[in-house]
Amino acid sequence: MELLYELTPVKRRGELRARLSVLKELVDWIDVPDSPMGSTSQFSPLVSCLVKAMEEVKVIAHIRTIDLSRVALTSATKSLELCGVERVVYVRGDLVPNSSVVKDVEPEDAVSLVKQLGLNISPGLTLSLRKGLTEILKRMSSSADFYLVLNLTEKTSEILERVSRIARSANVKIYPYLIIATENSYEALANLLGREKVLSIEKALEVASSSSHLVDGFLVSSPLDFKGGINFLNTLRKIA
């Protein structure tokens, strides 16, 4: 069972280094989002390369496709390969303030592009369990090596079972998000993301325990409480 942790943006290198020094002992992968929660932030490929330079950790970079041309996307992916980043997730992305829509390449096309170019980096996609089964199956018919799974709840657990069977037959990996809300962050996160998208510590552990046999690992996200996220990781490691 692999554990992944979403590294939300920080303002200073010292803070980034301090977080990495803690996380490298707890997780298998560092996940670097691009413009999380719809806010303009650091460019994930650049931060991912910085992370690789700072610590010997495995990294998953994210690239938004909605506001990048095919040339820019290819350049960013090749740069990630040069930095030694092992995985990249292509997401369509939401519009953020002052952004322009390019839509030159869709996430599925980006995955195919990486395969065609023969790059030494593993491409992945996101997969929402709230989509219809037809749309989920279409997304899983791509040549992605892994999927970050969104919206895992008790209500979508049956769909996860179907996704798990398909993923294992295709030899691809799936990692559901566990977006946790601690006592310190619950109200703020619920207002930002919606209460249905965040999990209390207790609920997250319950969901993880009941679905661990169906997945290859979990991607933990604790956007507004890093210390709370670390405490959760330590507990999750005992059952994962």
C-alpha positions as CSV (number, residue, x, y, z in Angstrom):
1,M,0.0,0.0,0.0
2,E,1.5,3.3,-1.1
3,L,0.9,6.7,0.6
4,L,1.0,9.9,-1.3
5,Y,0.8,13.4,0.1
6,E,-0.3,16.6,-1.6
7,L,2.2,19.3,-1.1
8,T,0.2,22.6,-1.0
9,P,2.0,25.8,-1.9
10,V,4.4,27.5,0.5
11,K,6.1,30.9,0.3
12,R,9.6,30.1,1.4
13,R,12.3,27.6,0.5
14,G,13.0,26.9,4.2
15,E,9.4,26.0,4.8
16,L,9.4,23.7,1.8
17,R,12.6,22.0,2.9
18,A,11.2,21.5,6.4
19,R,8.0,19.9,5.2
20,L,9.9,17.6,2.8
21,S,12.2,16.5,5.6
22,V,9.2,15.3,7.6
23,L,7.3,13.8,4.6
24,K,10.2,11.8,3.2
25,E,10.0,9.5,6.2
26,L,6.2,9.0,6.0
27,V,5.2,8.7,2.3
28,D,6.1,7.0,-0.9
29,W,5.3,10.0,-3.2
30,I,5.1,13.8,-3.0
31,D,2.3,15.1,-5.1
32,V,2.6,18.7,-6.3
33,P,-0.7,20.2,-7.5
34,D,-1.1,23.0,-10.0
35,S,-3.3,25.9,-8.8
36,P,-5.1,24.0,-6.1
37,M,-8.6,25.1,-5.0
38,G,-8.8,27.3,-8.1
39,S,-6.2,29.8,-6.9
40,T,-3.2,31.2,-8.9
41,S,-0.1,29.5,-7.4
42,Q,3.4,28.4,-8.2
43,F,3.9,26.4,-11.4
44,S,3.9,22.7,-10.5
45,P,6.6,21.5,-12.8
46,L,9.0,24.1,-11.4
47,V,8.2,23.3,-7.8
48,S,8.5,19.5,-8.6
49,C,12.0,20.0,-10.0
50,L,12.9,22.0,-6.9
51,V,11.6,19.2,-4.7
52,K,13.7,16.7,-6.6
53,A,16.8,18.9,-6.1
54,M,16.1,19.2,-2.3
55,E,15.4,15.7,-1.3
56,E,15.6,12.1,-2.6
57,V,11.9,11.6,-2.9
58,K,9.6,10.4,-5.7
59,V,7.5,13.1,-7.2
60,I,4.2,13.4,-9.0
61,A,3.9,16.7,-10.9
62,H,0.6,18.2,-12.2
63,I,0.1,20.0,-15.5
64,R,-3.0,21.9,-16.3
65,T,-3.9,21.6,-20.0
66,I,-6.7,24.3,-20.3
67,D,-4.2,27.2,-20.5
68,L,-1.2,25.6,-22.2
69,S,-0.4,25.1,-25.8
70,R,0.8,21.7,-27.1
71,V,4.3,23.1,-27.5
72,A,4.3,24.5,-23.9
73,L,2.9,21.2,-22.5
74,T,5.5,19.2,-24.3
75,S,8.3,21.5,-23.1
76,A,7.1,21.3,-19.5
77,T,6.9,17.5,-19.6
78,K,10.4,17.2,-21.2
79,S,11.8,19.5,-18.5
80,L,10.2,17.3,-15.8
81,E,11.9,14.3,-17.3
82,L,15.2,16.1,-17.2
83,C,14.7,16.9,-13.5
84,G,14.1,13.2,-12.8
85,V,10.5,13.6,-11.9
86,E,8.9,10.2,-12.2
87,R,5.3,10.9,-12.8
88,V,3.0,13.6,-14.2
89,V,-0.7,14.0,-14.0
90,Y,-2.5,15.9,-16.7
91,V,-5.6,17.7,-15.5
92,R,-7.9,20.0,-17.6
93,G,-8.0,22.5,-14.7
94,D,-10.5,25.2,-13.8
95,L,-10.2,28.8,-14.8
96,V,-8.4,30.9,-12.3
97,P,-8.5,34.7,-12.2
98,N,-6.8,36.4,-15.2
99,S,-6.2,33.1,-17.0
100,S,-6.9,32.5,-20.7
101,V,-8.3,29.4,-22.3
102,V,-6.1,27.7,-24.8
103,K,-7.5,24.1,-24.9
104,D,-4.9,23.1,-27.5
105,V,-4.6,19.6,-25.9
106,E,-6.9,17.5,-23.7
107,P,-5.5,15.5,-20.8
108,E,-6.0,12.2,-22.6
109,D,-4.2,13.5,-25.6
110,A,-1.3,14.6,-23.4
111,V,-1.0,11.0,-22.1
112,S,-0.8,9.7,-25.6
113,L,1.7,12.4,-26.5
114,V,4.1,11.2,-23.7
115,K,3.8,7.6,-25.0
116,Q,4.5,8.7,-28.6
117,L,7.5,10.7,-27.7
118,G,8.9,7.8,-25.6
119,L,9.6,10.0,-22.6
120,N,10.9,8.4,-19.4
121,I,8.1,9.7,-17.3
122,S,4.9,8.0,-16.3
123,P,1.7,9.8,-17.3
124,G,-1.6,9.8,-15.3
125,L,-5.0,11.3,-15.2
126,T,-7.7,12.1,-12.6
127,L,-10.9,10.1,-12.4
128,S,-14.0,11.3,-10.7
129,L,-16.4,8.7,-9.2
130,R,-19.2,11.2,-9.5
131,K,-19.2,10.9,-13.3
132,G,-21.5,8.5,-15.1
133,L,-20.2,5.0,-15.6
134,T,-19.9,5.5,-19.4
135,E,-17.7,8.5,-18.9
136,I,-15.6,6.7,-16.3
137,L,-15.0,3.8,-18.6
138,K,-14.1,6.1,-21.5
139,R,-11.5,7.9,-19.3
140,M,-10.1,4.5,-18.2
141,S,-9.7,3.4,-21.8
142,S,-6.8,5.8,-22.2
143,S,-3.2,4.7,-22.0
144,A,-2.6,6.3,-18.6
145,D,-0.4,4.4,-16.2
146,F,-2.3,5.5,-13.1
147,Y,-5.3,7.5,-11.9
148,L,-5.8,9.9,-9.0
149,V,-9.4,9.1,-8.0
150,L,-11.7,11.9,-6.9
151,N,-14.8,11.9,-4.7
152,L,-14.5,8.6,-2.9
153,T,-17.2,8.4,-0.3
154,E,-19.5,5.7,1.1
155,K,-22.0,6.5,-1.7
156,T,-19.4,5.9,-4.5
157,S,-17.7,2.8,-3.0
158,E,-19.6,0.5,-5.3
159,I,-18.3,2.4,-8.3
160,L,-14.8,2.1,-6.9
161,E,-15.1,-1.7,-6.9
162,R,-15.8,-1.6,-10.7
163,V,-13.0,0.8,-11.3
164,S,-10.6,-1.4,-9.3
165,R,-11.5,-4.5,-11.4
166,I,-10.8,-2.6,-14.6
167,A,-7.6,-1.0,-13.3
168,R,-6.2,-4.4,-12.2
169,S,-7.1,-6.0,-15.5
170,A,-5.3,-3.2,-17.3
171,N,-2.3,-3.2,-14.9
172,V,-2.7,0.4,-14.0
173,K,-2.7,1.9,-10.5
174,I,-5.4,3.9,-8.7
175,Y,-5.0,6.3,-5.8
176,P,-8.1,7.8,-4.3
177,Y,-7.8,11.3,-2.7
178,L,-8.5,11.6,1.0
179,I,-9.2,15.3,1.5
180,I,-9.2,15.6,5.2
181,A,-10.5,18.4,7.4
182,T,-9.1,18.6,10.9
183,E,-10.8,20.4,13.8
184,N,-8.8,23.5,12.8
185,S,-9.6,23.4,9.1
186,Y,-13.1,21.9,8.7
187,E,-15.2,25.0,8.4
188,A,-12.8,26.8,6.1
189,L,-12.4,23.8,3.8
190,A,-16.2,23.1,3.8
191,N,-16.8,26.6,2.7
192,L,-14.1,26.5,0.0
193,L,-14.8,23.0,-1.4
194,G,-18.2,22.0,-0.2
195,R,-19.0,19.8,2.7
196,E,-19.5,16.7,0.5
197,K,-15.9,16.9,-0.7
198,V,-14.1,16.9,2.7
199,L,-13.7,14.2,5.2
200,S,-13.3,14.4,8.9
201,I,-10.4,12.4,10.4
202,E,-12.7,9.7,11.6
203,K,-14.6,9.4,8.3
204,A,-11.3,9.4,6.3
205,L,-9.9,6.5,8.3
206,E,-13.2,4.6,7.9
207,V,-13.2,5.1,4.2
208,A,-9.6,4.1,3.9
209,S,-10.0,1.0,6.0
210,S,-13.0,-0.2,4.0
211,S,-11.5,0.4,0.5
212,S,-7.8,-0.4,1.1
213,H,-8.2,-3.8,-0.6
214,L,-9.4,-2.1,-3.8
215,V,-6.7,0.4,-4.4
216,D,-2.9,0.7,-4.7
217,G,-2.7,3.5,-2.1
218,F,-4.2,6.8,-1.0
219,L,-3.4,10.5,-1.8
220,V,-3.7,12.5,1.4
221,S,-4.6,16.2,1.2
222,S,-4.8,18.4,4.2
223,P,-4.8,21.9,2.5
224,L,-5.1,24.2,5.6
225,D,-3.4,22.2,8.3
226,F,0.0,20.6,7.6
227,K,0.5,19.4,11.1
228,G,-2.9,17.8,11.2
229,G,-2.2,16.1,7.9
230,I,1.1,14.6,9.4
231,N,-0.8,13.3,12.4
232,F,-3.4,11.7,10.1
233,L,-0.6,10.1,8.0
234,N,0.9,8.5,11.1
235,T,-2.4,7.0,12.0
236,L,-3.1,5.9,8.4
237,R,0.2,4.1,8.2
238,K,-0.9,1.8,10.9
239,I,-3.8,0.5,8.9
240,A,-2.6,0.9,5.3
